[in-house]
Amino acid sequence: MKALFFSFFLCISSLTILHGQHKTGPYIMDFGAVYTIDHPDLTADTSMTYRIMFDLSKGSSGTALDRQLNTAARFLNMHGQAGVPLEQLKVVCILHGNAAFDGLSNARWREKYGTDNPNLPLIRQLEAADVELYVCGQSLHARGIDPKDLIPEIKISLSAMTAILHFREKGYSLLAF
């Protein structure tokens, strides 16, 4: 039995070493863990300014973190770990559809799901890293969300389509996950 356990432990340890370490930071400390990739053939260009829009439509509910929102944190941390300065990472998150609920205050989230909004700590860390967060005004109305129930970090756009076109014209690339 000990030999079996030891073999299992060795296999797991080998996979961890083989695939690199999974860690957060340097820009979002509590979210957005990424793996270290040794000697990639294509890596981040540390002289480039990245302008990225994340199209977030799925959202989360209850105690679940919005995985799409966490992807924005992963992007920041991955490129930060590769040596890209935060000033060269221009990130916008556009929330629409069910993701419009992600920006609800704790009080409103508790009314809806009976627990604290799990997205708020991540949203606050993204905002501290100069990520712009917009919610689709059309999605707010379609889902009966009062703009007064949003946290101050969330700005309202006429629509997600308007926001995407606006930032595309300013040189941002759209990433949809």
N, C-alpha and C positions, 0 to 999 in steps of 0.2 A: 504494500500500500504506500509506504514511504517513497519507494522508487517511482511509482505512478505519479504521486503528488510532485516529486522533484522534477520529473520529465515535463509535466504540465507547466510548472513554474518556469522551467528553462525555455519552453516554447513561447510562453507569453512574454518573457523578458527579451527573447530574441526578436519578436515582432516589434516591441517597443524600440529597441535599438535600431532595427532595420528601417523603421518608418519615421524615426526622429521623435523629438519631444513635442508634446502638445502643451502649449502655454499661451497665456494672454499677454497683453501689453505690447508695445510701450504706450499706446495711446488710450486704449480702453482696458482698464485693469481687471474688471470683474466679469467681462464677457468677451466673446469673439476669440476663443482659443483656436490656434492654428498649429500645424505641424511644421517643424524645421525640415527643410528639404536640402540635403547636402548635394552640392554641385549640380544644380538644375541646368539644363541646356538653354532655357529661356528664363530670365529673371527680371526683376523690376529695374527700370532705368532710373537711377537716382538723380539724374539731371532733368527729368521730365516732370511737368505738372500734370497730374491726373485729374480730370473732370468727369465725375461719375454720377449718374442718377440711378437710384434703386427704385424700381416699380414694385410697391408692396401692396398686395391686394387680398391676401389670405387672412391675415390677422391671427389672433389667438383668443382663448376664452379661459375663464377660471384661473387656475394657477399656472397655465402654460405660457412660456415666453414665446413671442412671435419669432419664429425661426428666420424669417426673411429680414427682420430688423437686426437680428444677431449677425446675419451675413454682412451687413454694412460694417459692424464692429470687426468682423473677421477680415474684411478688406483693409480696413485701417491698420489693424495689428500686423497682418501679413506683410504689408508694404513698409510699415514702420520697422519691423524686424529685418527687412531686406535693406534698410538704410535710407528709405525715402523720408525726408523731413515732413512733419505734419503740415507745414505751410504749402507744400506741393500736393496735398491731397484735398481736393475740393469735392465734397460729397453732399449730395442732396437725396433725401428720402421722400418719396411721394406716396402717401398713404391714401388708398381708396378702397372701395368695396368693404369687406368686413374688417380690413386693417384700419378703417376709420375709427373703430372702437378703441384701438391701442392707445390713443392719446387722451382717454377719459381720465378725469381726476380720480383719486382713490375713493372718494365718497360716492361718486356716480358708478364706478366699477363695482364697489361693494353692493350697491343696490341691485345691480344687474347680475353679478356672479357670486356674491356672498364672501368675497375675499379681497385682499389688496391687489391692485393692478401690478402684475409681475413685470410689466414693461417699463414702468416709471424709472427705476434705477438705470436701466440701459439707455432710455431716452435722455436722461439727464447727463450721463457720461458722453453720449454722442454729441449733445449740444455743447458740452464743455470742450469737445474736440472740434468745434466749429462746423459740425454737420448741420445743414439746414433741413428742417422737417416741415413738410406741407401736407395738409389733408385736403382732399377734394371736397369742395363745398356742395357739390351735387350728391356725393355719398352721404354727407352729413344729413341733408334733408331727406334723402331716400330712406335712411335708417332711423329717422326721428331723433337725431342727436342734436341737442342744443349747443351751439358754439360756446356758451358760458360754462359748459361742463368739461371743456378741454383744459389741459394744463397750459400754462403760458408759453412753453417751449414749442408748441405746435402752431404754425401759421396756417391760415386758410387761403386756398387758391380757388378761383372761380370753378375750376374742374381739374381733374388729373390730366386730362388731355391738354388743357391750357398750360399747365406746369411743365409737362413733358416737352411741348413745342417751344415754350419759353427758354428752357435750359438747353435744349438741343441747339437753338439758334445762338446760344452763348458758348457753344463748343463742348457741351457735355455729352458723353456717350451713355446710352441706356443699357443697364444690366437688369434683366428680369430673371429671377430665380424662383 
